[in-house]
Amino acid sequence: MAGSSLFVCALAALLPNLLAQTVTSDPQINCGACKGLFDELDYLVSKVPSYAKIDTGSRRMDAVGNMEENKHDLARSESFLYEAMEKSCAEMENYSYFEESGLKVYHRYQNRPEQKTPLKLKNFGWSADTQQRLRFACDAILGENEEEILEAYVERREVEYKKDLCMKICKKAKMEHQLNPWYGLDITGKKLSEFNTEYVDGKLNAEALKKKNQIDKKLHELKAKGETKYKKKKEAEQKANEEEGEEKNEAKDEL
């Protein structure tokens, strides 16, 4: 009996890790869905202004003896986080896989409100089946870890938690590079500058995304302007060549 009890206890301790590594039959989809889930959560949390509070329903006494309402940050409240978790997996319809630097990655392809540049669809592998499987995997990860995720965000230790959970999943897929942005690195492992990333302290941040997109937009406009200038130059050269050819033909006819 004692031996079987020890086995049950050991299995119970290992079960969360086993579940985290066997969400669906596709390890790569699981990895992409795990990062997508937390990116969406972090984005929604970052959108809530710091002054937004929620009444906890209790009161406390201040330094001078007056009773005041005990309030909590809205973005760290259970009611907000439950709603955010529900929305996050629905966003998998805006994700797909890409080939970048010879590596497969999953990330969002649809722009957010802060993004005003054209969609980046280079090496883009969209399919409805991929989106459905990402949604299924996201729901599975959330269903198996919902209370732990909630607790991590309430206690402001979500970065440590998500890195641990998703790394277990992504290692099985041999896609640790998928999580590089959380560590301030690009897909190949090179350090990203603060102006070239939408992540702050390991979390996707709406304000950082907006600033990065403003830079991307300016670069896109400069590139488009340069391409337009080059096109006009080539058209002018072609027209000049055509006119020169016509003049030569006219001179030849006169002779």
Backbone bond lengths (Angstrom), bond angles and torsions (degrees), N, CA, C in turn:
res aa  C-N    CA-C-N  psi(-1)  N-CA   C-N-CA  omega(-1)  CA-C   N-CA-C  phi
1 M - - - 1.463 - - 1.523 111.93 -
2 A 1.327 115.18 -43.00 1.468 118.95 -178.57 1.522 110.65 -62.47
3 G 1.363 115.12 -39.90 1.458 118.88 -179.81 1.513 111.88 -64.58
4 S 1.345 116.76 -42.46 1.464 120.12 -179.97 1.516 111.44 -66.74
5 S 1.331 116.99 -34.74 1.471 121.01 178.38 1.517 110.70 -65.23
6 L 1.332 115.26 -41.49 1.465 119.07 178.18 1.520 111.03 -63.90
7 F 1.365 115.76 -37.50 1.464 119.83 179.43 1.526 110.74 -64.44
8 V 1.341 115.96 -43.63 1.463 120.83 179.71 1.524 110.71 -62.16
9 C 1.335 116.83 -42.23 1.467 121.22 179.49 1.533 110.90 -63.89
10 A 1.333 114.80 -42.48 1.469 119.13 179.78 1.526 110.78 -65.17
11 L 1.344 116.74 -40.61 1.462 120.94 178.80 1.521 110.99 -64.44
12 A 1.333 116.11 -40.71 1.462 120.53 179.31 1.521 111.24 -62.84
13 A 1.326 115.69 -36.96 1.469 119.92 179.35 1.522 111.54 -69.84
14 L 1.339 116.75 -33.73 1.457 120.70 -177.50 1.523 113.22 -85.47
15 L 1.326 117.13 -20.54 1.457 121.60 -173.01 1.520 114.32 -54.45
16 P 1.355 120.80 -46.60 1.467 119.49 -179.92 1.527 112.99 -57.53
17 N 1.361 116.25 -39.98 1.465 119.27 179.89 1.530 111.12 -69.36
18 L 1.350 116.44 -37.87 1.453 119.83 178.79 1.516 110.72 -64.78
19 L 1.336 116.14 -42.64 1.456 120.53 178.53 1.519 110.94 -63.13
20 A 1.329 116.27 -41.49 1.463 120.50 -178.06 1.517 111.51 -62.48
21 Q 1.338 116.76 -27.66 1.453 119.58 -175.89 1.535 112.69 -95.71
22 T 1.333 118.28 -5.73 1.461 121.04 -177.65 1.521 110.15 -131.23
23 V 1.321 117.85 46.32 1.457 122.19 -177.82 1.514 110.93 -62.89
24 T 1.339 117.58 -53.07 1.459 122.74 173.76 1.522 106.96 -133.29
25 S 1.328 115.87 -178.51 1.465 119.52 -177.78 1.529 112.16 -79.74
26 D 1.332 117.90 -7.35 1.472 121.73 -178.35 1.530 109.86 -110.46
27 P 1.332 118.03 101.85 1.471 120.75 -177.71 1.522 113.75 -59.22
28 Q 1.336 117.89 -35.05 1.460 120.54 -179.16 1.529 111.49 -68.79
29 I 1.311 116.46 -41.41 1.469 120.47 175.80 1.520 109.76 -61.83
30 N 1.327 117.25 -42.47 1.465 121.42 179.52 1.527 110.95 -59.18
31 C 1.342 115.81 -43.01 1.460 121.35 -179.64 1.521 110.71 -63.91
32 G 1.337 116.83 -47.97 1.457 120.34 179.38 1.520 112.61 -62.17
33 A 1.334 116.41 -39.32 1.459 120.88 -179.68 1.526 111.63 -68.59
34 C 1.322 117.10 -35.67 1.462 120.45 -179.37 1.521 110.34 -65.37
35 K 1.321 116.55 -47.63 1.463 118.84 178.55 1.530 110.90 -65.22
36 G 1.328 116.27 -41.21 1.461 119.87 179.70 1.520 112.77 -61.37
37 L 1.315 116.52 -41.47 1.466 121.17 178.54 1.518 111.42 -56.68
38 F 1.334 116.37 -49.61 1.464 119.90 -176.18 1.525 112.29 -75.60
39 D 1.334 117.45 -30.54 1.464 118.81 175.08 1.525 110.17 -63.52
40 E 1.325 116.54 -41.83 1.463 120.30 179.71 1.524 111.06 -67.18
41 L 1.318 116.59 -40.95 1.470 120.55 177.23 1.525 111.04 -62.19
42 D 1.326 115.91 -47.70 1.468 120.24 -178.94 1.531 110.52 -61.88
43 Y 1.318 115.61 -39.81 1.470 119.96 179.46 1.530 110.57 -61.65
44 L 1.310 117.03 -47.53 1.466 120.69 -178.63 1.527 111.45 -65.06
45 V 1.322 116.87 -39.79 1.469 120.72 177.67 1.525 110.39 -63.36
46 S 1.336 116.63 -41.70 1.470 120.29 -178.12 1.524 112.73 -69.17
47 K 1.322 117.30 -19.73 1.461 121.02 -179.79 1.526 112.78 -76.79
48 V 1.311 117.31 -18.04 1.465 121.39 -177.72 1.532 109.19 -82.24
49 P 1.328 118.35 122.96 1.476 120.12 -179.99 1.520 111.77 -63.41
50 S 1.316 115.83 148.00 1.468 120.66 -175.87 1.525 112.78 -63.18
51 Y 1.335 116.69 -24.12 1.464 118.52 -178.71 1.532 112.57 -80.90
52 A 1.340 118.04 -9.39 1.465 121.13 -179.03 1.524 109.53 -73.14
53 K 1.320 116.39 119.86 1.462 121.94 -177.56 1.524 110.34 -124.13
54 I 1.307 115.87 163.75 1.447 122.10 176.40 1.525 108.59 -131.13
55 D 1.322 116.01 137.97 1.459 121.50 -178.74 1.524 108.95 -74.61
56 T 1.321 117.17 126.46 1.459 121.40 -179.43 1.523 112.24 -82.71
57 G 1.336 116.18 -7.98 1.459 120.04 -179.88 1.515 113.90 86.56
58 S 1.316 117.29 3.01 1.468 121.57 179.15 1.525 109.49 -119.15
59 R 1.327 116.15 168.42 1.457 121.06 179.44 1.520 110.13 -127.34
60 R 1.331 114.81 157.51 1.460 119.26 176.53 1.528 108.79 -140.87
61 M 1.301 114.97 159.81 1.461 120.36 -178.26 1.520 110.14 -94.61
62 D 1.349 116.06 131.38 1.454 118.88 179.74 1.526 110.83 -83.12
63 A 1.328 117.70 -173.70 1.469 122.67 -173.60 1.521 113.39 -63.97
64 V 1.337 117.26 -25.52 1.469 119.71 -177.83 1.521 112.30 -102.43
65 G 1.331 116.92 8.48 1.451 120.24 175.53 1.513 115.80 93.85
66 N 1.339 117.86 3.91 1.468 120.75 178.35 1.528 109.74 -85.08
67 M 1.336 114.64 143.58 1.460 119.48 177.52 1.525 109.73 -86.30
68 E 1.320 116.14 133.67 1.457 120.11 178.09 1.522 109.96 -136.98
69 E 1.334 115.40 156.54 1.454 120.10 -178.40 1.528 110.55 -67.62
70 N 1.312 114.04 139.41 1.462 120.20 178.12 1.531 107.85 -89.59
71 K 1.327 116.99 112.27 1.457 121.01 -176.21 1.531 111.56 -113.39
72 H 1.334 113.51 156.94 1.464 121.03 -176.11 1.519 108.81 -129.86
73 D 1.338 117.33 150.10 1.469 120.33 177.12 1.524 110.21 -57.77
74 L 1.324 115.75 128.26 1.462 120.37 -178.85 1.521 111.72 -57.58
75 A 1.327 117.02 -42.34 1.464 120.94 -176.99 1.523 113.16 -65.94
76 R 1.331 116.99 -15.89 1.465 120.80 -179.74 1.526 111.44 -110.80
77 S 1.310 115.98 13.84 1.464 120.19 179.35 1.527 110.07 -86.76
78 E 1.319 116.51 150.51 1.457 120.52 -179.04 1.518 111.51 -63.00
79 S 1.331 117.70 -40.00 1.461 120.80 -178.40 1.527 111.35 -61.73
80 F 1.335 116.49 -44.47 1.470 120.18 179.11 1.517 110.60 -66.56
81 L 1.324 117.38 -44.76 1.453 121.17 -175.53 1.523 112.56 -67.08
82 Y 1.325 117.89 -37.16 1.465 120.08 176.55 1.527 109.90 -61.63
83 E 1.321 116.12 -42.60 1.463 120.72 179.00 1.528 110.97 -66.13
84 A 1.331 115.95 -40.81 1.464 120.92 179.68 1.525 111.36 -64.38
85 M 1.327 117.00 -40.16 1.462 120.63 179.02 1.525 110.86 -63.67
86 E 1.326 115.99 -39.51 1.464 120.37 178.95 1.531 110.82 -64.28
87 K 1.328 116.67 -39.71 1.469 121.01 -179.89 1.522 111.71 -71.36
88 S 1.313 117.29 -33.55 1.462 121.28 -171.72 1.523 113.06 -61.31
89 C 1.321 117.43 -45.63 1.465 119.17 -178.61 1.523 111.59 -69.49
90 A 1.323 117.65 -29.17 1.464 120.81 177.02 1.526 111.07 -63.58
91 E 1.346 116.64 -24.88 1.462 121.32 -179.38 1.532 113.06 -73.87
92 M 1.332 117.05 -7.29 1.466 119.20 178.77 1.525 111.99 -62.65
93 E 1.335 117.27 -17.11 1.467 119.92 176.13 1.531 111.60 -68.04
94 N 1.321 116.54 -12.80 1.467 121.78 178.34 1.525 112.53 -102.54
95 Y 1.334 116.81 12.97 1.461 122.31 -178.93 1.522 110.77 -113.62
96 S 1.318 115.59 156.60 1.452 121.25 172.80 1.527 108.45 -162.19
97 Y 1.320 116.15 -175.77 1.470 118.37 -179.84 1.514 110.72 -102.64
98 F 1.330 114.28 153.47 1.456 122.90 179.34 1.525 108.85 -134.80
99 E 1.317 116.04 157.83 1.461 121.63 171.07 1.523 106.95 -107.61
100 E 1.327 116.54 115.63 1.462 121.06 -178.94 1.523 109.44 -129.61
101 S 1.319 115.20 123.45 1.475 120.81 -179.78 1.527 111.21 53.12
102 G 1.331 116.19 36.68 1.456 121.20 178.19 1.518 114.09 78.49
103 L 1.322 116.74 7.60 1.457 121.27 -178.48 1.527 110.66 -117.71
104 K 1.309 116.10 144.34 1.455 121.14 177.77 1.519 109.40 -88.46
105 V 1.325 116.41 131.61 1.459 121.30 178.05 1.522 108.99 -139.44
106 Y 1.320 114.89 156.62 1.458 121.19 175.00 1.523 108.41 -115.89
107 H 1.316 116.01 128.66 1.461 118.65 173.24 1.523 110.06 -158.74
108 R 1.294 115.12 175.94 1.457 121.72 -176.55 1.535 110.32 -71.10
109 Y 1.331 115.92 138.27 1.463 119.32 176.02 1.531 111.68 -111.03
110 Q 1.326 117.13 -22.22 1.462 119.91 177.17 1.528 110.07 -80.79
111 N 1.333 115.88 139.10 1.459 120.24 178.22 1.521 112.01 -67.84
112 R 1.324 114.63 150.18 1.462 121.33 170.92 1.536 107.47 -92.93
113 P 1.332 117.72 170.14 1.475 119.72 -179.93 1.525 113.63 -55.97
114 E 1.343 117.65 -28.48 1.469 121.01 -178.39 1.523 112.41 -77.80
115 Q 1.317 117.32 -10.07 1.468 121.15 -174.58 1.534 110.79 -103.59
116 K 1.330 115.47 121.59 1.466 121.76 -177.19 1.529 112.29 -115.13
117 T 1.305 117.18 11.02 1.462 121.03 -179.94 1.532 109.66 -96.20
118 P 1.337 117.65 162.49 1.472 120.40 177.87 1.528 111.21 -60.79
119 L 1.315 116.07 153.72 1.460 120.21 177.84 1.527 110.00 -61.08
120 K 1.327 115.95 140.17 1.457 121.01 178.19 1.529 108.26 -94.80
121 L 1.317 115.46 98.85 1.460 120.31 -173.43 1.529 113.08 -113.74
122 K 1.333 116.69 19.57 1.458 119.68 177.48 1.528 109.67 -68.98
123 N 1.333 116.04 133.66 1.474 122.06 -178.71 1.523 111.31 55.33
124 F 1.315 114.50 41.27 1.461 123.04 -173.78 1.522 109.59 -94.37
125 G 1.324 117.54 132.00 1.470 120.70 -178.69 1.509 112.24 -120.75
126 W 1.316 116.16 69.12 1.473 119.85 -176.51 1.521 111.86 -75.70
127 S 1.334 115.23 142.70 1.460 120.90 169.45 1.525 107.88 -162.66
128 A 1.324 116.00 143.34 1.464 121.33 179.38 1.523 110.29 -62.97
129 D 1.328 116.34 -33.36 1.465 120.38 179.79 1.522 110.84 -64.11
130 T 1.338 116.43 -41.86 1.467 120.28 178.18 1.515 110.51 -61.17
131 Q 1.322 117.39 -44.13 1.460 120.97 -179.86 1.524 111.54 -63.60
132 Q 1.321 117.26 -39.74 1.459 120.94 178.91 1.524 111.53 -64.89
133 R 1.335 115.57 -40.69 1.462 119.61 -179.68 1.525 111.25 -70.75
134 L 1.341 117.08 -35.92 1.462 120.15 175.17 1.518 110.15 -63.39
135 R 1.321 117.08 -41.50 1.465 121.40 179.02 1.528 110.53 -63.62
136 F 1.326 116.39 -43.65 1.468 120.80 179.38 1.525 110.75 -61.62
137 A 1.334 115.81 -45.64 1.465 120.16 -179.39 1.525 111.11 -65.52
138 C 1.330 116.40 -40.37 1.469 120.84 178.63 1.525 110.58 -61.84
139 D 1.329 116.19 -45.74 1.467 120.36 178.73 1.522 110.93 -61.32
140 A 1.341 115.80 -38.61 1.464 120.03 -179.34 1.527 111.22 -66.81
141 I 1.333 116.08 -44.88 1.469 120.47 178.97 1.526 110.08 -61.49
142 L 1.321 115.37 -45.19 1.459 120.32 -179.64 1.521 111.28 -64.80
143 G 1.338 116.20 -42.91 1.466 119.67 -179.10 1.514 112.88 -63.21
144 E 1.327 116.57 -35.71 1.461 120.85 -177.68 1.526 112.89 -82.08
145 N 1.332 116.70 -19.11 1.472 119.48 -173.13 1.524 114.00 -130.13
146 E 1.321 117.81 15.22 1.459 121.49 -171.26 1.524 113.59 -55.48
147 E 1.295 117.64 -48.97 1.472 120.59 -176.85 1.523 111.44 -65.90
148 E 1.336 116.20 -39.02 1.470 119.68 179.00 1.536 110.69 -67.65
149 I 1.331 116.26 -39.08 1.463 120.22 178.16 1.518 109.92 -64.28
150 L 1.322 115.81 -46.41 1.469 120.95 178.70 1.523 110.73 -57.03
151 E 1.301 116.52 -48.40 1.462 121.75 -178.78 1.527 111.30 -61.55
152 A 1.341 116.45 -40.72 1.462 120.63 -179.29 1.528 111.21 -62.87
153 Y 1.329 117.62 -40.97 1.464 120.96 -179.91 1.522 111.62 -73.01
154 V 1.299 117.30 -39.48 1.463 120.45 177.80 1.523 110.24 -61.10
155 E 1.323 116.17 -39.52 1.465 121.97 -177.38 1.532 112.76 -90.22
156 R 1.335 117.34 4.47 1.467 123.30 177.08 1.531 113.27 59.73
157 R 1.298 116.94 38.22 1.471 121.31 176.16 1.524 109.92 -125.34
158 E 1.346 115.18 31.98 1.463 119.95 -176.21 1.524 113.50 -68.27
159 V 1.344 117.43 -30.30 1.464 119.22 -178.00 1.526 110.66 -64.89
160 E 1.295 116.28 -48.58 1.467 120.70 178.29 1.531 110.48 -61.45
161 Y 1.324 115.89 -42.61 1.466 120.60 -177.32 1.525 111.35 -64.46
162 K 1.342 116.72 -50.52 1.469 119.40 -174.79 1.521 111.53 -67.56
163 K 1.336 117.64 -35.24 1.459 119.96 178.04 1.522 110.16 -62.34
164 D 1.313 116.35 -41.60 1.456 120.91 -179.27 1.528 110.76 -66.50
165 L 1.343 116.77 -48.02 1.460 121.02 -177.74 1.528 111.93 -65.56
166 C 1.331 116.35 -51.09 1.468 119.54 -175.19 1.523 112.76 -71.78
167 M 1.333 117.92 -28.94 1.456 119.33 178.11 1.525 110.76 -66.69
168 K 1.323 116.78 -36.28 1.472 119.77 176.47 1.523 110.30 -62.08
169 I 1.327 115.77 -40.31 1.462 120.79 -179.33 1.526 110.91 -71.86
170 C 1.329 116.91 -45.50 1.469 121.10 -175.98 1.526 112.93 -72.20
171 K 1.313 117.73 -27.81 1.468 119.82 176.38 1.517 110.31 -64.54
172 K 1.318 116.30 -37.54 1.463 119.47 178.77 1.518 110.28 -64.17
173 A 1.344 116.48 -32.72 1.466 121.20 179.09 1.523 112.40 -86.80
174 K 1.334 116.85 -3.32 1.470 122.81 -174.12 1.525 109.93 55.48
175 M 1.329 114.70 44.24 1.464 121.38 -178.36 1.528 110.72 -129.87
176 E 1.314 116.39 41.85 1.462 119.48 179.41 1.531 111.44 -57.81
177 H 1.349 116.48 -27.65 1.472 120.77 179.69 1.534 112.24 -61.44
178 Q 1.339 116.94 -22.22 1.465 121.19 178.66 1.530 111.21 -58.00
179 L 1.327 116.32 -30.96 1.465 121.42 -175.88 1.529 113.19 -93.57
180 N 1.328 118.30 0.64 1.465 121.48 -176.29 1.524 114.57 -50.93
181 P 1.344 119.73 -41.39 1.465 119.33 -179.29 1.529 113.49 -57.87
182 W 1.324 117.60 -29.29 1.475 120.22 177.61 1.521 111.38 -67.15
183 Y 1.322 116.42 -20.54 1.464 121.97 -179.24 1.529 111.89 -104.18
184 G 1.333 116.29 10.71 1.461 120.38 179.24 1.510 113.88 76.30
185 L 1.340 117.61 25.27 1.458 122.71 -177.18 1.522 111.04 -121.62
186 D 1.341 115.89 153.46 1.456 118.12 173.68 1.526 108.66 -82.96
187 I 1.321 116.43 -176.50 1.459 120.56 -172.38 1.522 112.61 -63.90
188 T 1.361 117.08 -24.26 1.464 120.60 -179.78 1.527 112.54 -93.17
189 G 1.331 116.58 -2.47 1.459 120.34 178.73 1.510 115.03 98.89
190 K 1.337 117.36 4.88 1.462 120.60 178.41 1.528 110.26 -83.55
191 K 1.341 115.75 145.08 1.457 120.93 -177.32 1.533 110.42 -67.66
192 L 1.329 115.79 134.82 1.461 121.80 178.27 1.524 110.32 -92.59
193 S 1.334 116.25 142.49 1.462 118.96 174.36 1.522 108.75 -77.92
194 E 1.319 117.14 158.44 1.463 120.66 -178.04 1.522 111.89 -64.75
195 F 1.338 117.01 -18.76 1.460 120.97 179.79 1.530 112.20 -89.15
196 N 1.323 115.57 -5.90 1.457 119.67 -175.85 1.524 112.18 -119.75
197 T 1.323 116.11 26.15 1.460 119.71 178.80 1.525 110.35 -149.50
198 E 1.312 115.71 147.67 1.465 121.57 176.69 1.526 111.92 -97.80
199 Y 1.338 115.14 11.28 1.469 119.98 -179.55 1.527 110.56 -104.98
200 V 1.318 115.50 136.15 1.460 122.26 177.15 1.519 107.67 -128.37
201 D 1.320 115.51 121.37 1.477 121.02 -179.37 1.527 111.61 53.60
202 G 1.327 115.99 40.73 1.460 120.41 175.97 1.513 115.39 81.65
203 K 1.326 117.29 7.57 1.474 120.58 -177.86 1.519 111.03 -128.27
204 L 1.323 116.38 138.40 1.454 120.46 174.66 1.526 108.09 -65.87
205 N 1.326 116.44 128.78 1.453 121.59 -173.35 1.521 110.22 -124.69
206 A 1.338 117.03 127.89 1.459 121.62 -175.69 1.529 112.18 -61.51
207 E 1.319 118.03 -39.81 1.464 121.09 -178.81 1.523 110.85 -69.03
208 A 1.332 116.71 -40.92 1.467 120.62 177.16 1.521 110.12 -65.41
209 L 1.326 116.76 -36.69 1.458 121.38 177.43 1.526 110.34 -62.72
210 K 1.320 115.90 -41.55 1.471 120.80 179.38 1.526 110.95 -63.34
211 K 1.326 117.15 -45.67 1.468 121.29 179.86 1.516 111.50 -64.10
212 K 1.324 116.46 -43.27 1.465 120.60 178.94 1.523 109.96 -62.14
213 N 1.330 116.61 -41.29 1.457 119.44 -178.46 1.520 112.32 -68.08
214 Q 1.335 116.55 -31.73 1.464 119.57 176.50 1.522 110.39 -62.68
215 I 1.341 115.98 -40.13 1.461 120.74 176.99 1.523 109.80 -67.50
216 D 1.339 116.23 -44.53 1.465 120.54 179.30 1.527 110.89 -60.46
217 K 1.327 115.94 -38.47 1.466 120.42 -178.84 1.528 110.67 -65.32
218 K 1.333 116.39 -43.44 1.465 120.15 178.99 1.528 110.81 -62.89
219 L 1.317 116.12 -42.63 1.459 120.39 178.59 1.529 111.10 -63.49
220 H 1.334 115.13 -40.17 1.465 119.92 178.27 1.526 110.96 -64.18
221 E 1.336 116.41 -41.79 1.468 120.65 179.74 1.525 111.35 -65.69
222 L 1.334 115.97 -41.03 1.465 119.89 178.06 1.531 111.20 -64.12
223 K 1.335 115.18 -40.73 1.460 119.69 178.49 1.517 110.78 -64.56
224 A 1.344 115.50 -44.37 1.467 119.95 179.77 1.524 110.86 -63.64
225 K 1.345 115.92 -39.60 1.468 120.53 178.65 1.525 110.43 -64.12
226 G 1.312 116.17 -43.20 1.463 120.80 178.64 1.521 111.40 -63.36
227 E 1.348 115.99 -41.27 1.460 119.74 179.49 1.522 110.95 -65.55
228 T 1.342 116.27 -38.81 1.467 120.84 179.05 1.525 110.40 -65.05
229 K 1.350 115.30 -42.98 1.459 120.61 179.17 1.526 110.58 -62.55
230 Y 1.321 115.63 -42.60 1.469 120.55 -179.90 1.530 110.51 -65.38
231 K 1.339 115.76 -40.79 1.461 120.62 179.97 1.528 110.88 -62.97
232 K 1.340 115.84 -43.67 1.470 120.18 179.35 1.524 110.80 -63.87
233 K 1.334 115.73 -38.34 1.460 120.21 178.79 1.521 110.42 -63.22
234 K 1.326 116.49 -45.03 1.458 120.72 -179.74 1.523 111.09 -65.31
235 E 1.343 116.07 -38.48 1.467 119.77 178.27 1.526 110.97 -65.06
236 A 1.348 116.38 -40.29 1.466 120.92 178.57 1.522 110.41 -64.60
237 E 1.331 116.67 -40.63 1.457 121.07 179.01 1.525 110.59 -65.32
238 Q 1.320 116.12 -41.59 1.457 120.27 179.10 1.527 111.12 -64.19
239 K 1.346 114.87 -42.62 1.465 119.26 178.86 1.530 110.74 -63.31
240 A 1.326 116.66 -41.98 1.466 121.39 179.36 1.524 110.40 -63.16
241 N 1.306 117.33 -40.62 1.460 122.14 178.88 1.523 111.12 -65.11
242 E 1.359 113.95 -40.37 1.458 118.00 179.04 1.530 111.11 -65.61
243 E 1.321 116.24 -42.49 1.465 120.64 178.85 1.520 111.26 -64.19
244 E 1.339 114.71 -40.37 1.469 119.22 178.58 1.523 110.68 -63.67
245 G 1.331 115.46 -38.93 1.459 120.41 178.77 1.521 111.60 -64.93
246 E 1.338 114.92 -41.21 1.462 119.37 178.67 1.528 111.41 -63.69
247 E 1.326 115.81 -41.10 1.469 120.53 179.08 1.530 111.02 -62.72
248 K 1.317 116.96 -40.98 1.463 121.40 179.02 1.516 111.25 -64.95
249 N 1.352 115.43 -39.58 1.458 119.66 179.76 1.541 110.36 -66.89
250 E 1.332 115.89 -39.86 1.471 120.24 178.61 1.536 110.34 -64.13
251 A 1.322 115.92 -42.94 1.475 120.00 179.10 1.529 110.48 -63.93
252 K 1.309 116.20 -37.72 1.468 121.39 179.84 1.526 110.26 -66.02
253 D 1.344 115.34 -39.61 1.466 119.64 -179.87 1.518 111.53 -65.97
254 E 1.336 116.65 -36.78 1.472 121.83 -179.36 1.541 110.43 -65.43
255 L 1.336 114.81 -34.27 1.450 118.48 178.92 1.543 111.36 -73.60
